[in-house]
Amino acid sequence: MTDRARLDAGEDDAVVFETGIDPAALADEDLFRELSSLHRTRLDALRHGPDAALENHLRRTAELETEYLARYPGREVDPSRLTQDF
């Protein structure tokens, strides 16, 4: 992720995000990579990061997971991982 990213939407239009590219603009491979990175660093951010870093981590994780679920609403669920019927 970058501190400031610019996604060119048109000749004069550009969308600027303070903490990374809009998840909707990421290719699937990039979305998976970003999610993997956030999940890998989750415990360190929770245990050792300053409040602002944890807040940013939580926000970005929610953005990326929301995008993932929007793209894959019928995601595969492994029945052996269910602990109870929902």
C-alpha distances in whole Angstrom, upper triangle without the diagonal:
4,7,9,8,12,13,17,19,22,24,24,21,18,15,13,10,10,7,5,8,11,11,15,13,12,14,16,14,11,11,13,11,8,11,12,10,10,14,14,13,15,18,17,15,18,20,19,16,18,18,15,13,15,15,11,11,14,13,10,12,15,13,12,15,17,16,17,20,21,21,23,25,28,25,28,29,30,34,34,31,33,35,36,37,35
4,5,6,10,12,15,18,21,22,22,20,16,14,11,9,8,6,5,8,12,13,16,15,14,16,18,17,14,14,17,14,12,15,16,13,13,17,17,16,17,20,19,17,20,22,20,17,18,19,15,13,16,16,12,13,16,15,12,15,17,15,15,18,20,18,20,23,23,23,26,28,31,29,31,32,34,37,38,35,36,38,40,40,38
4,7,10,13,16,19,22,23,22,20,16,14,10,8,6,5,7,10,13,15,18,17,16,20,21,21,17,17,20,17,14,17,19,16,15,19,19,17,18,21,19,17,20,22,20,16,16,17,13,12,15,14,11,13,16,14,12,15,17,16,16,20,21,20,22,25,25,25,28,30,33,31,33,34,36,39,40,37,38,39,41,42,40
4,7,10,13,16,18,19,18,16,12,10,7,6,5,6,6,8,11,14,17,15,15,19,21,21,17,18,20,19,16,19,21,18,18,21,22,20,21,24,23,20,23,25,23,20,20,20,16,15,18,17,13,15,18,15,13,17,18,16,17,20,21,20,22,25,24,25,28,30,33,31,34,35,37,41,41,38,39,41,43,43,41
4,7,10,12,15,16,16,14,10,8,6,6,7,7,5,6,9,12,14,12,12,16,18,18,15,15,18,17,14,17,20,18,18,21,22,21,22,25,24,22,25,27,26,22,22,22,19,18,20,19,15,16,19,16,14,17,18,15,16,19,20,18,20,23,22,22,25,28,31,29,32,34,36,39,40,37,39,41,42,42,40
4,6,9,12,13,12,10,6,6,5,7,9,10,8,7,9,13,14,11,13,16,19,19,16,17,20,19,17,20,22,21,21,24,25,24,25,29,28,25,28,31,29,26,26,26,22,21,23,22,18,20,21,19,16,19,20,17,17,21,21,19,21,24,23,23,26,28,31,30,33,35,38,41,42,39,41,43,44,44,41
4,6,9,11,11,9,6,5,6,8,12,12,10,7,8,11,11,8,10,13,17,17,15,15,19,18,17,19,22,21,21,24,26,25,26,30,29,27,29,32,31,28,28,28,24,23,25,23,20,21,22,19,17,20,20,16,16,20,20,17,19,22,21,20,24,26,29,28,31,33,36,39,41,38,39,42,43,42,40
4,6,7,8,6,5,6,9,11,15,16,13,11,11,14,13,10,13,15,19,20,17,18,22,22,20,23,25,25,25,28,29,29,30,34,33,31,33,36,35,32,32,31,28,27,28,27,23,25,26,23,20,23,23,20,20,23,22,20,22,25,23,22,26,28,31,30,34,36,39,42,44,41,42,45,46,45,43
4,7,8,5,5,7,10,13,16,17,15,12,11,14,12,10,13,15,19,21,18,19,23,23,21,24,27,26,26,29,31,31,31,35,35,32,34,38,37,33,33,32,29,28,30,28,24,26,26,23,21,24,23,19,20,23,22,19,21,24,21,21,24,26,29,29,33,35,38,41,43,41,42,44,45,44,41
4,6,5,7,9,13,16,19,21,18,15,15,18,16,14,17,18,22,24,22,22,26,26,25,27,30,30,30,33,34,34,35,39,38,36,38,41,40,37,37,36,32,32,33,31,28,29,30,27,25,27,27,23,24,27,25,22,25,27,24,24,28,30,32,33,36,39,42,45,47,44,45,48,49,48,45
4,6,8,11,14,18,21,22,20,18,18,21,19,17,20,21,25,26,24,25,29,29,27,30,33,32,32,35,37,36,37,41,40,38,40,43,42,38,38,37,34,33,35,33,30,31,33,29,27,30,30,26,27,30,29,26,28,31,28,28,31,33,36,36,40,42,45,48,50,48,49,51,52,51,48
4,7,10,13,16,19,21,20,18,18,21,20,18,21,23,27,28,26,26,30,30,28,31,33,32,32,35,37,36,37,40,40,37,39,42,41,37,37,36,32,32,34,32,29,31,32,28,27,30,29,26,27,30,28,26,29,31,29,28,32,34,37,37,41,43,46,49,51,48,49,52,52,51,48
4,7,10,13,16,19,17,15,14,18,17,15,18,20,24,25,23,23,27,27,25,27,30,29,29,32,34,33,34,37,37,34,36,39,38,35,34,33,29,29,31,28,25,27,28,25,23,26,26,22,23,26,25,22,26,28,25,25,29,30,34,34,37,40,43,46,48,45,46,48,49,48,45
4,6,10,13,15,13,11,12,15,15,12,15,18,22,23,20,20,24,24,22,24,27,26,26,29,31,30,30,34,33,30,33,36,35,31,31,30,26,26,28,25,22,24,25,22,20,23,23,19,20,24,23,20,23,26,23,24,27,29,32,32,35,37,40,43,45,42,43,46,46,46,43
4,7,10,12,11,9,8,12,12,11,14,17,20,21,18,18,22,22,19,21,24,23,23,26,28,27,27,31,30,27,29,32,31,28,28,26,23,23,24,22,19,21,21,18,17,20,19,16,17,20,19,17,20,23,21,21,25,26,30,29,33,35,38,41,42,39,40,42,43,42,40
4,7,9,8,8,9,12,13,12,14,18,21,21,18,18,21,21,18,20,23,22,21,24,26,24,25,28,27,24,27,30,28,25,24,23,20,19,21,19,16,18,20,16,15,18,19,15,17,20,19,18,21,23,22,23,26,28,31,30,33,35,38,41,42,39,40,42,43,43,40
4,6,6,6,7,10,12,12,13,17,19,20,16,16,19,19,15,17,20,19,17,21,23,21,21,25,24,21,23,26,25,21,21,20,16,16,18,16,12,15,16,13,11,15,15,12,14,17,17,16,19,21,20,21,24,26,29,28,31,32,35,38,39,36,37,39,40,40,37
4,6,9,10,13,15,15,16,19,21,22,18,17,20,19,16,18,20,18,17,20,22,19,20,23,22,18,21,24,22,18,18,17,13,13,15,13,10,13,15,12,11,15,15,13,15,18,18,18,20,23,22,23,26,28,31,30,33,34,36,39,40,36,37,39,40,40,38
4,7,9,11,14,14,14,17,19,19,15,14,17,16,12,14,17,14,13,17,18,16,16,19,18,15,18,21,20,16,16,15,12,11,13,12,8,10,12,10,8,11,13,11,12,15,16,16,18,21,21,21,24,26,29,27,30,31,33,36,36,33,34,36,37,38,35
4,6,8,11,11,10,14,15,16,12,12,14,13,10,13,15,13,13,16,18,16,17,21,20,17,20,23,22,19,19,19,15,14,15,14,11,11,14,11,8,12,13,11,11,14,15,14,16,19,19,19,21,24,27,25,28,29,31,34,35,32,33,35,37,37,35
4,6,8,7,7,11,13,14,10,10,14,13,11,13,16,15,14,18,19,19,20,23,23,20,23,26,25,22,23,22,19,17,19,17,14,14,16,13,10,13,14,11,10,14,14,12,14,17,17,17,20,22,25,24,27,28,31,34,35,32,33,36,37,37,35
4,5,5,7,11,13,14,11,10,14,14,12,13,17,16,15,18,20,20,20,24,24,21,23,27,26,23,24,23,20,19,19,17,14,15,15,12,10,12,12,8,9,12,12,9,12,15,14,14,17,19,22,22,25,26,29,32,34,31,32,34,35,35,32
4,5,5,9,10,12,9,7,11,12,9,10,14,14,13,16,18,18,18,22,23,21,22,26,26,23,24,23,20,19,19,17,15,14,14,12,9,10,10,7,6,9,9,6,9,12,11,11,14,16,19,18,21,23,26,29,30,27,28,31,32,31,29
4,6,8,9,12,11,9,12,14,12,13,17,17,17,19,21,22,22,26,26,24,26,29,30,27,28,26,24,22,22,21,18,18,18,15,13,13,13,9,9,11,10,6,9,11,9,9,13,15,18,17,21,23,26,29,31,29,29,32,33,32,29
4,7,9,12,10,9,13,14,13,14,17,18,18,20,22,23,23,27,27,25,27,31,30,28,29,28,25,23,24,22,19,19,20,17,14,15,16,12,11,14,13,10,12,15,13,12,15,18,21,20,23,26,28,32,33,31,32,35,36,35,33
4,6,8,6,6,9,10,9,11,14,14,15,17,19,20,21,25,25,23,26,29,29,26,27,27,24,22,23,22,18,18,19,17,13,14,15,12,10,12,13,9,10,14,13,11,14,17,20,18,21,24,26,29,31,29,30,33,34,34,32
4,5,5,6,9,10,11,12,14,15,17,18,20,21,22,26,27,25,28,31,31,29,30,30,27,25,25,25,22,20,21,20,16,16,17,15,12,14,15,11,11,14,14,11,13,17,19,17,20,22,25,28,30,28,29,33,34,33,32
4,5,5,6,9,10,11,12,14,15,16,18,20,21,24,25,25,26,29,30,28,30,30,28,25,25,25,22,20,21,19,16,15,16,14,11,12,13,10,9,12,12,9,11,14,16,14,16,19,21,25,26,24,26,29,30,30,29
4,5,5,6,9,10,11,12,14,15,16,19,20,23,24,24,26,28,29,27,29,29,28,25,25,25,22,20,21,20,17,16,18,16,12,14,16,13,11,15,15,13,14,17,18,16,18,20,22,25,26,25,27,30,32,32,30
4,5,5,6,9,10,10,12,14,15,17,18,22,22,21,24,26,26,24,26,26,24,21,22,22,19,17,18,18,14,14,16,14,10,13,15,12,11,15,15,13,15,18,20,18,20,22,24,27,28,26,28,31,33,33,31
4,5,5,6,9,10,11,12,14,16,16,20,21,20,22,25,25,23,25,25,23,20,20,20,17,15,16,15,11,11,12,11,7,9,11,8,8,11,12,11,12,15,17,15,17,19,21,25,26,23,25,28,29,29,28
4,5,5,6,9,10,11,12,14,15,19,20,19,21,24,25,23,26,25,24,21,20,21,18,16,17,17,13,12,14,13,9,10,12,11,8,12,14,12,12,15,17,14,15,17,19,22,23,21,23,25,27,28,26
4,5,5,6,9,10,10,12,14,17,18,18,20,22,23,21,24,24,23,19,19,20,17,15,17,17,13,12,15,14,10,12,15,13,12,15,17,15,16,19,20,17,19,20,21,25,25,23,25,28,30,31,30
4,5,5,6,9,10,11,12,16,16,15,18,20,20,18,21,21,19,16,16,17,14,11,13,13,9,9,12,11,8,10,13,12,11,14,16,15,16,19,21,18,20,21,23,26,26,24,26,28,30,31,29
4,5,5,6,8,10,10,14,15,14,16,19,20,18,21,21,19,16,15,16,14,11,12,12,9,7,10,10,7,7,11,10,9,12,14,14,14,16,18,15,17,18,19,23,23,20,22,24,26,27,25
4,6,5,6,9,10,13,14,14,16,18,19,18,21,22,21,17,17,18,16,13,14,15,12,10,13,14,10,11,14,14,12,15,17,16,16,19,20,17,18,18,19,22,22,19,22,24,26,27,26
4,6,5,6,9,12,12,12,14,16,17,15,18,19,18,15,14,16,14,11,13,14,11,10,13,14,11,12,16,16,14,17,20,19,19,22,23,20,21,22,22,26,26,23,25,27,29,30,29
4,5,5,6,10,10,9,11,14,15,13,16,16,15,12,11,13,11,7,9,11,8,7,10,11,9,10,14,14,13,16,18,18,19,21,23,20,21,21,22,25,25,22,24,25,27,29,27
4,5,5,8,10,10,11,14,15,14,17,18,18,14,13,14,13,10,10,13,11,8,11,13,11,11,14,15,14,16,19,19,18,20,21,18,19,19,19,22,22,18,20,22,24,26,25
4,6,8,9,10,12,13,14,14,17,18,18,15,14,16,15,11,13,16,14,11,15,16,14,14,18,18,17,19,22,22,21,23,24,21,22,21,21,24,23,20,23,24,27,28,28
4,6,6,6,9,10,11,10,14,15,15,11,11,13,12,9,11,14,12,11,14,16,14,15,19,19,18,21,23,23,23,25,27,24,25,24,24,27,26,23,25,26,29,31,30
4,6,5,6,9,10,10,13,13,14,11,9,11,11,8,9,12,11,9,12,15,14,14,17,18,18,19,22,23,23,24,26,23,24,23,23,26,25,21,23,24,26,28,27
4,5,5,6,8,9,13,14,15,12,10,13,14,11,11,15,15,13,16,18,17,17,20,22,21,23,26,26,26,27,28,25,26,24,25,27,25,22,24,24,26,29,28
4,5,5,6,7,10,12,14,10,9,13,13,10,12,16,15,14,17,19,19,19,22,24,23,25,28,28,28,29,31,28,29,28,28,30,29,26,27,27,30,32,31
4,6,6,5,8,9,10,7,6,9,10,7,9,12,12,12,15,17,17,17,20,22,22,23,26,27,27,28,30,27,29,28,28,31,30,26,28,28,30,32,31
4,6,6,9,9,11,9,6,9,11,9,9,13,14,13,15,18,18,18,20,22,22,24,26,28,27,28,30,27,28,27,28,30,29,25,26,26,28,30,29
4,6,9,10,13,11,9,13,14,12,13,17,17,16,19,21,21,21,24,26,26,27,30,31,31,32,33,31,31,30,30,32,31,27,28,28,30,32,31
4,7,9,11,9,9,13,14,12,14,17,18,17,20,22,22,23,25,27,27,29,31,32,32,33,35,33,33,32,33,35,34,30,31,31,34,36,35
4,6,8,6,6,9,10,9,12,14,15,15,18,19,20,21,23,25,25,27,29,30,31,32,34,32,33,32,33,35,34,31,32,32,34,36,35
4,6,5,6,9,10,11,12,14,16,17,19,20,21,22,24,26,27,29,30,32,33,34,36,34,35,34,36,38,37,33,34,34,36,38,36
4,5,5,6,9,10,11,12,14,15,17,18,20,21,22,24,26,27,29,30,31,32,35,33,34,33,35,37,36,33,33,33,35,36,34
4,5,5,6,9,10,11,12,14,15,16,18,20,21,23,24,26,27,29,30,31,34,32,34,33,35,37,37,34,34,34,36,37,35
4,5,5,6,9,10,10,12,14,15,16,18,20,21,22,24,26,27,28,29,32,30,32,31,33,35,35,31,32,33,34,36,34
4,5,5,6,9,10,10,12,14,15,16,18,20,21,22,24,26,27,27,30,28,29,29,30,32,32,28,29,29,31,32,31
4,5,5,6,9,10,11,12,14,15,16,19,20,21,23,25,26,26,29,27,29,29,31,33,33,29,30,30,31,32,30
4,5,5,6,8,10,11,12,14,15,17,18,20,21,23,24,25,28,26,29,28,30,33,33,29,30,31,32,33,31
4,6,5,6,9,10,11,12,14,15,16,18,20,21,22,23,26,24,26,25,27,30,30,26,27,28,30,31,29
4,6,5,6,9,10,11,12,14,15,16,18,20,21,21,24,22,24,24,26,28,28,24,25,26,27,28,26
4,5,5,6,9,10,11,12,14,15,17,19,20,21,24,22,25,25,27,29,30,26,27,28,29,29,27
4,5,5,6,8,10,11,12,14,15,17,18,19,22,21,23,24,26,28,29,26,27,28,29,30,28
4,5,5,6,8,10,10,12,14,15,16,17,20,18,20,20,22,25,25,22,23,24,26,26,24
4,6,5,6,9,10,10,12,14,15,15,18,17,20,20,22,24,26,22,22,24,25,25,22
4,6,5,6,9,10,11,13,14,15,18,17,20,21,24,26,28,25,25,27,28,27,25
4,5,5,6,9,10,11,12,14,17,15,18,19,21,24,26,23,23,25,27,27,24
4,5,5,6,9,10,10,11,14,12,15,16,18,21,22,19,20,22,23,23,21
4,5,5,6,9,10,10,13,13,16,17,20,22,24,21,21,23,24,23,21
4,5,5,6,9,10,13,13,16,18,21,23,25,23,23,26,26,26,23
4,5,5,6,8,11,9,13,14,17,20,22,20,20,23,24,23,21
4,5,5,5,8,8,11,13,16,18,21,18,18,21,21,20,18
4,6,6,9,10,14,16,19,21,24,22,22,25,25,23,21
4,6,9,9,13,15,18,21,24,22,22,25,26,24,22
4,5,5,9,11,15,17,20,18,19,22,23,21,19
4,6,9,11,15,17,20,18,18,21,21,19,17
4,6,9,12,14,17,16,16,19,19,17,16
4,6,10,12,15,14,14,18,18,17,16
4,6,9,12,11,12,16,17,16,15
4,6,9,8,8,12,13,12,12
4,5,6,7,11,13,13,14
4,5,5,9,10,10,12
4,6,8,10,11,14
4,6,9,11,12
4,6,7,9
4,7,9
4,6
4
